[in-house]
Amino acid sequence: MTGGRSSRLPISTGRAPPKRLECSEAPPSHPRLLFSRLSSAMKQTLSELMRMSRICRMVLATCLGSFILVIFYFQIMRRNPFVAEGCCGKGTRSALRELYDPSQPELSGPAVLHQSRRDRVADACRANSASSRKRRVLTPGDLKHLVVDEEHELLYCYVPKVACTNWKRVMMVLTGHGKYSDPMEIPSNEAHVPSNLKTLNQYSIAEINRRLKTYLKFLFVREPFERLVSAYRNKFTLKYNSSFHKRFGTRIVRRYRKNATAEALANGADVTFKEFAEYLADPATRRDGPLNEHWQTVYQLCHPCHIRYDLVGKYETLEDDANYVLRLAGEALRFPSYAKSTRTTDAMTAQFFANVSTEQRQRLYQLYKLDFLMFNYSTPAYLRLD
C-alpha cells in the first residue's frame, strides 16, 4: 500500500471466525458433481449386490458406508474453522482459535473476564452510537497504531502511556525471528523506531480485512486521567523532552499564561498541569487538529467501536493480562515487570487535579467519557462533577 492513500475501508464490528486453511492446492470437488458420481456408483453396486451372497453384500455395504462417512468427515473438516491444522500450514493452533476454542468444557477465569470486557465495550458503543460512530468506515491511515505479528497472527493496538514501550519490545522479540530474546535488552528508543515493527496500514485493503478477521486483536487501556497525568509528567516535566516543550509547551504558554516571560515563551519548558488541562479542555485545541497520541483518547487511537477486539487488557492488571496473551500465542516469554515506584497513581492524579477548575474538570471528563464508559472506569471522586 502506498502512503497517503485515502481509500475507504469497510470494517465489520463483529468477530468473523478464522478462515479455514486448505490442505491441498487442488480445488475441492463440487458437492453436486460428487453426489452425482456417488449415485451412479451406488446404482451399479446395488445391481451387483443382488447377484452376490448375503455375506458379500454385508461386507460391501460396510465398506461403502465407511467410504461415505470418510467423505463427509473431510467435508466437515474443511468447513470447521477451529479444527487442528495437522495437514497443512504451521501445524499449530492460532491464538484466535485458542481463545474461542468451542471444545473447551468451560471457560477459564481469564476467558470469562475478557468476555465481560468485550461485552462492556460493545454495550458502550451501542449506548453512545451517536458519538462513538460518527464515521461509518475507517481508512488505512486510521490503523497506524495496530502492530502486526505475522508469525503468531496477532494485532496489537498500542496506546501511549499504557506500557506500550514494553509491549513494543515484546512484539520485536515475537517478530524478530531470533534476533532478540530478552525484551529488556532492547533500548526504549529503538522500540519506538517505526521501521522495527510493521503496522496494519502498510497492507492493501484486502490484506487488512483478512487480518482483521483472522488474527487475534488486543489492546491495553488505563484509567483515563491517570494516563493523562502520566503523559504530562513524562512530556512536560522532564528536561530531555525539549521537542514537546517547543512544539506544545510554547503554544500552551502563549495561549494561557498571562505576563509570560520571554524565556517561557521561547522554551515552553515549565508548563503547569493546570495550563495543560486548560489546553485540552479548550474546544479551539481540537479545532486545530487531532490530539497528540500521548493524550488522545483510546477510542480515537484504536477504534474499538469499529474493530471488535478479542482481548482488552488493563494497566491495573498488566502482567496477568499480558502473560495471558502470550500463552494464547503459544509463547513461554514473560512480560517484563515495570517500576511501580515511578507509576502515576490515583492519589497522585488527585493532587494534580486539585488546582483544576470545576468547569475544566467537566470538559475533560466529557472529552474522555467514552474511555471511562467502555473500559469500566468509575468517575473519580476528586472531579466533583455536579
C-alpha positions as CSV (number, residue, x, y, z in Angstrom):
1,M,0.0,0.0,0.0
2,T,1.4,3.4,-0.9
3,G,1.5,6.1,1.7
4,G,-1.1,8.9,1.6
5,R,-3.9,6.9,0.0
6,S,-7.3,7.8,1.3
7,S,-9.0,4.5,0.4
8,R,-12.2,3.8,2.4
9,L,-12.0,0.7,4.4
10,P,-15.3,-1.1,5.4
11,I,-14.8,-2.6,8.9
12,S,-17.2,-5.2,10.4
13,T,-17.9,-4.7,14.1
14,G,-18.5,-8.5,14.6
15,R,-15.8,-11.1,15.0
16,A,-15.7,-13.3,11.9
17,P,-14.5,-16.9,12.5
18,P,-10.9,-17.6,11.3
19,K,-10.7,-18.5,7.7
20,R,-10.2,-22.3,7.1
21,L,-7.0,-23.4,5.6
22,E,-6.9,-25.7,2.6
23,C,-4.9,-28.9,2.8
24,S,-4.3,-29.1,-1.0
25,E,-3.9,-26.7,-3.8
26,A,-6.4,-28.5,-5.9
27,P,-9.9,-27.0,-5.9
28,P,-12.5,-29.0,-3.9
29,S,-15.0,-31.2,-5.9
30,H,-18.4,-29.6,-6.4
31,P,-20.9,-31.3,-4.0
32,R,-23.5,-31.8,-6.8
33,L,-20.9,-33.5,-9.1
34,L,-19.7,-35.5,-6.1
35,F,-23.1,-36.9,-5.2
36,S,-24.0,-37.5,-8.9
37,R,-20.9,-39.8,-9.2
38,L,-21.8,-41.5,-6.0
39,S,-25.4,-42.1,-7.2
40,S,-24.2,-43.7,-10.4
41,A,-21.7,-45.8,-8.5
42,M,-24.3,-46.9,-5.9
43,K,-26.8,-48.0,-8.7
44,Q,-24.2,-50.2,-10.3
45,T,-23.1,-51.6,-7.0
46,L,-26.6,-52.4,-5.9
47,S,-27.2,-54.3,-9.1
48,E,-24.1,-56.4,-8.5
49,L,-25.1,-56.9,-4.9
50,M,-28.3,-58.6,-5.9
51,R,-26.3,-61.4,-7.6
52,M,-24.0,-61.9,-4.6
53,S,-24.3,-63.9,-1.3
54,R,-25.6,-62.3,1.8
55,I,-22.2,-62.1,3.4
56,C,-20.6,-60.4,0.4
57,R,-23.4,-57.9,0.4
58,M,-22.9,-57.1,4.0
59,V,-19.1,-56.6,3.5
60,L,-19.6,-54.4,0.5
61,A,-22.3,-52.3,2.3
62,T,-20.0,-51.8,5.3
63,C,-17.2,-50.7,3.0
64,L,-19.5,-48.3,1.1
65,G,-20.9,-46.8,4.3
66,S,-17.4,-46.2,5.6
67,F,-16.3,-44.6,2.4
68,I,-19.3,-42.2,2.6
69,L,-18.5,-41.4,6.2
70,V,-14.9,-40.6,5.4
71,I,-16.1,-38.2,2.6
72,F,-18.5,-36.4,5.0
73,Y,-15.8,-36.2,7.7
74,F,-13.4,-34.4,5.4
75,Q,-16.1,-32.1,4.2
76,I,-16.8,-31.1,7.8
77,M,-13.1,-30.7,8.5
78,R,-12.8,-28.4,5.6
79,R,-15.6,-26.1,6.9
80,N,-14.8,-26.1,10.6
81,P,-12.6,-23.1,11.4
82,F,-11.5,-24.5,14.7
83,V,-10.1,-27.9,13.6
84,A,-6.4,-28.6,14.0
85,E,-4.3,-27.8,11.0
86,G,-2.2,-31.0,11.1
87,C,-2.4,-31.4,7.3
88,C,-1.1,-28.1,6.3
89,G,0.0,-24.6,7.5
90,K,2.2,-24.2,10.5
91,G,0.8,-27.2,12.3
92,T,-0.2,-25.2,15.4
93,R,-3.3,-23.5,16.6
94,S,-3.5,-19.8,16.2
95,A,-4.1,-17.6,19.2
96,L,-7.5,-16.6,18.0
97,R,-8.6,-20.3,17.7
98,E,-7.2,-21.0,21.1
99,L,-9.2,-18.2,22.6
100,Y,-12.5,-19.2,21.0
101,D,-12.0,-23.0,21.1
102,P,-15.5,-24.5,21.2
103,S,-14.2,-27.8,22.5
104,Q,-13.4,-26.3,25.9
105,P,-15.8,-27.8,28.6
106,E,-15.9,-24.5,30.3
107,L,-14.3,-21.1,30.0
108,S,-11.3,-20.3,32.2
109,G,-11.2,-17.4,34.6
110,P,-9.3,-15.1,32.2
111,A,-11.6,-16.1,29.3
112,V,-14.7,-15.1,31.3
113,L,-13.0,-11.8,32.3
114,H,-12.1,-10.8,28.8
115,Q,-15.6,-11.8,27.5
116,S,-17.1,-9.4,30.1
117,R,-14.7,-6.7,28.9
118,R,-15.7,-7.3,25.3
119,D,-19.3,-7.1,26.2
120,R,-18.8,-3.9,28.1
121,V,-17.2,-2.2,25.1
122,A,-19.9,-3.4,22.8
123,D,-22.7,-2.1,25.2
124,A,-21.0,1.3,25.5
125,C,-20.7,1.6,21.7
126,R,-24.3,0.8,21.2
127,A,-25.4,3.2,24.0
128,N,-23.3,6.0,22.7
129,S,-23.6,5.3,19.0
130,A,-24.2,9.0,18.1
131,S,-20.7,10.0,19.4
132,S,-18.8,6.7,19.0
133,R,-19.7,6.1,15.3
134,K,-19.5,9.4,13.7
135,R,-17.8,7.7,10.8
136,R,-19.1,4.6,9.2
137,V,-15.8,3.3,7.9
138,L,-12.1,3.6,8.6
139,T,-9.3,4.5,6.3
140,P,-5.9,2.6,6.3
141,G,-4.4,5.7,7.9
142,D,-6.6,5.1,11.0
143,L,-4.8,1.7,11.5
144,K,-1.3,3.0,12.1
145,H,-1.4,2.0,15.8
146,L,-2.1,-1.6,15.1
147,V,1.2,-3.6,15.1
148,V,1.2,-6.8,13.1
149,D,2.8,-10.1,14.2
150,E,2.5,-12.5,11.2
151,E,4.2,-15.4,12.9
152,H,1.7,-15.6,15.8
153,E,-1.2,-13.9,14.0
154,L,-1.6,-11.1,16.4
155,L,-2.7,-7.4,16.0
156,Y,-1.8,-5.2,18.9
157,C,-3.1,-1.6,19.1
158,Y,-0.6,0.4,21.1
159,V,-1.8,3.2,23.4
160,P,1.0,5.5,24.7
161,K,1.4,5.6,28.5
162,V,-0.1,2.1,28.8
163,A,3.1,0.1,28.9
164,C,3.4,0.5,25.1
165,T,7.3,0.6,25.2
166,N,7.5,-2.8,26.8
167,W,4.8,-4.2,24.5
168,K,6.7,-2.9,21.5
169,R,9.8,-4.6,22.9
170,V,7.9,-7.9,23.3
171,M,6.5,-7.6,19.7
172,M,10.0,-7.1,18.4
173,V,11.0,-10.3,20.1
174,L,8.0,-12.1,18.7
175,T,8.6,-10.9,15.1
176,G,12.4,-10.8,15.2
177,H,13.0,-14.4,14.1
178,G,15.5,-14.9,16.8
179,K,17.2,-11.5,16.5
180,Y,16.0,-10.6,20.0
181,S,15.5,-12.9,23.0
182,D,15.1,-10.6,26.0
183,P,12.7,-7.6,25.6
184,M,14.6,-5.5,28.2
185,E,17.8,-5.7,26.3
186,I,16.1,-3.6,23.6
187,P,16.7,0.2,24.2
188,S,13.5,2.1,24.7
189,N,14.3,4.5,21.8
190,E,14.9,1.5,19.5
191,A,11.4,0.1,20.4
192,H,9.8,3.3,19.0
193,V,11.7,3.3,15.7
194,P,8.8,2.9,13.1
195,S,10.7,0.5,10.8
196,N,11.3,-2.0,13.6
197,L,7.6,-3.1,13.6
198,K,5.1,-3.4,10.8
199,T,1.7,-1.8,11.2
200,L,-1.6,-2.7,9.6
201,N,-1.9,0.5,7.5
202,Q,1.1,-0.8,5.4
203,Y,-1.1,-3.6,3.8
204,S,-3.6,-3.5,1.0
205,I,-7.3,-3.2,1.9
206,A,-7.9,-6.9,1.1
207,E,-4.9,-7.9,3.3
208,I,-6.1,-5.6,6.1
209,N,-9.6,-7.1,6.1
210,R,-8.2,-10.6,6.1
211,R,-6.0,-9.9,9.1
212,L,-8.8,-8.2,11.0
213,K,-11.0,-11.3,10.6
214,T,-8.4,-14.0,11.3
215,Y,-5.8,-12.5,13.7
216,L,-6.3,-12.1,17.5
217,K,-6.7,-8.4,18.2
218,F,-5.8,-6.9,21.6
219,L,-5.2,-3.6,23.2
220,F,-4.3,-2.3,26.7
221,V,-6.1,0.5,28.5
222,R,-5.7,2.6,31.6
223,E,-7.7,4.9,33.9
224,P,-8.1,7.9,31.6
225,F,-6.9,10.6,34.0
226,E,-4.0,8.6,35.4
227,R,-2.9,8.2,31.8
228,L,-3.3,11.9,31.2
229,V,-1.2,12.8,34.3
230,S,1.4,10.3,33.3
231,A,1.6,11.9,29.9
232,Y,2.0,15.3,31.4
233,R,4.7,14.2,33.8
234,N,6.7,12.5,31.0
235,K,6.4,15.1,28.3
236,F,6.4,18.4,30.3
237,T,8.4,17.9,33.5
238,L,11.4,16.0,32.1
239,K,14.2,18.1,30.6
240,Y,15.1,15.7,27.8
241,N,11.7,16.1,26.2
242,S,12.6,19.5,24.7
243,S,10.9,18.7,21.5
244,F,7.5,18.5,23.3
245,H,8.4,21.7,25.1
246,K,9.0,23.5,21.9
247,R,6.1,22.0,20.0
248,F,3.3,22.1,22.6
249,G,4.7,24.0,25.6
250,T,5.4,27.3,23.9
251,R,1.9,27.2,22.4
252,I,0.3,26.5,25.8
253,V,2.3,29.3,27.5
254,R,1.4,31.7,24.8
255,R,-2.4,31.0,25.0
256,Y,-3.0,30.5,28.7
257,R,-0.3,32.3,30.7
258,K,-0.6,36.0,31.5
259,N,2.6,38.0,31.6
260,A,4.7,35.1,30.4
261,T,8.4,35.7,30.4
262,A,10.4,35.8,27.2
263,E,12.2,32.6,28.2
264,A,9.0,30.7,28.9
265,L,7.6,31.8,25.5
266,A,10.7,30.7,23.8
267,N,11.3,27.3,25.6
268,G,7.9,26.2,26.9
269,A,9.7,24.1,29.5
270,D,7.7,25.0,32.6
271,V,4.1,24.3,31.6
272,T,1.9,23.6,34.7
273,F,-0.7,20.9,34.8
274,K,-3.4,23.5,35.2
275,E,-2.3,25.1,31.9
276,F,-2.1,21.7,30.2
277,A,-5.6,20.9,31.4
278,E,-6.9,24.2,30.1
279,Y,-5.3,23.5,26.8
280,L,-7.0,20.1,26.5
281,A,-10.4,21.4,27.7
282,D,-10.4,24.3,25.2
283,P,-12.5,23.4,22.1
284,A,-10.1,25.5,20.0
285,T,-7.4,22.8,20.6
286,R,-9.5,20.2,18.8
287,R,-10.3,22.5,16.0
288,D,-6.5,22.8,15.4
289,G,-6.4,19.1,14.6
290,P,-6.3,15.7,16.3
291,L,-4.8,15.5,19.8
292,N,-1.3,14.1,20.2
293,E,-1.2,10.3,20.6
294,H,0.1,10.6,24.2
295,W,-3.2,12.2,25.3
296,Q,-5.5,11.2,22.6
297,T,-8.5,9.0,23.7
298,V,-8.2,5.3,23.3
299,Y,-11.4,5.1,21.2
300,Q,-9.8,7.5,18.7
301,L,-6.5,5.7,18.6
302,C,-7.8,2.1,18.4
303,H,-11.4,2.5,17.2
304,P,-13.0,-0.2,19.4
305,C,-16.5,0.6,18.1
306,H,-15.4,-0.3,14.6
307,I,-12.9,-3.1,15.4
308,R,-14.0,-5.8,17.7
309,Y,-11.0,-6.5,20.0
310,D,-10.7,-10.1,21.3
311,L,-8.8,-9.1,24.4
312,V,-8.9,-5.9,26.4
313,G,-6.0,-5.8,28.8
314,K,-5.7,-3.3,31.6
315,Y,-2.8,-1.4,33.1
316,E,-4.0,-2.2,36.6
317,T,-3.7,-6.0,35.8
318,L,-0.9,-5.6,33.3
319,E,1.3,-8.6,33.9
320,D,-1.6,-11.1,34.3
321,D,-3.3,-9.9,31.1
322,A,-0.1,-9.6,29.1
323,N,1.0,-13.1,30.0
324,Y,-2.4,-14.5,29.1
325,V,-2.0,-13.0,25.6
326,L,1.5,-14.6,25.3
327,R,0.1,-18.0,26.5
328,L,-2.6,-17.9,23.8
329,A,0.1,-17.2,21.3
330,G,2.0,-20.3,22.4
331,E,5.0,-18.4,23.8
332,A,6.8,-19.1,27.1
333,L,8.0,-15.5,27.1
334,R,7.1,-13.5,30.2
335,F,6.1,-9.9,30.0
336,P,8.6,-7.5,31.6
337,S,7.7,-6.2,35.1
338,Y,7.5,-2.4,35.4
339,A,8.9,0.0,38.0
340,K,5.9,0.5,40.3
341,S,7.8,3.2,42.3
342,T,7.6,5.7,39.4
343,R,4.0,4.9,38.4
344,T,1.3,7.6,38.4
345,T,-1.2,6.6,41.0
346,D,-4.8,7.6,41.7
347,A,-3.7,9.6,44.7
348,M,-1.1,11.4,42.7
349,T,-3.6,12.2,40.0
350,A,-6.0,13.7,42.5
351,Q,-3.2,16.1,43.6
352,F,-2.6,17.2,40.1
353,F,-6.3,17.9,39.6
354,A,-6.6,19.9,42.8
355,N,-5.9,23.2,41.1
356,V,-8.1,22.5,38.0
357,S,-11.4,24.3,37.9
358,T,-14.7,22.5,38.1
359,E,-15.5,23.7,34.6
360,Q,-12.3,22.3,33.2
361,R,-12.9,19.0,35.0
362,Q,-16.3,18.7,33.4
363,R,-14.9,19.4,30.0
364,L,-12.1,16.9,30.4
365,Y,-14.5,14.3,31.6
366,Q,-16.6,14.8,28.5
367,L,-13.5,14.5,26.3
368,Y,-12.6,11.1,27.9
369,K,-16.1,10.0,28.7
370,L,-16.2,7.1,26.2
371,D,-12.9,5.7,27.6
372,F,-14.4,5.8,31.1
373,L,-17.5,4.0,30.0
374,M,-16.1,1.5,27.5
375,F,-13.4,0.2,29.8
376,N,-15.4,0.3,33.1
377,Y,-13.6,3.0,34.9
378,S,-15.7,4.9,37.5
379,T,-15.8,8.7,37.7
380,P,-13.1,9.8,40.1
381,A,-14.3,11.3,43.3
382,Y,-11.9,14.3,43.0
383,L,-13.7,15.5,39.9
384,R,-16.7,16.7,42.0
385,L,-19.0,16.7,39.0
386,D,-22.3,18.4,39.8
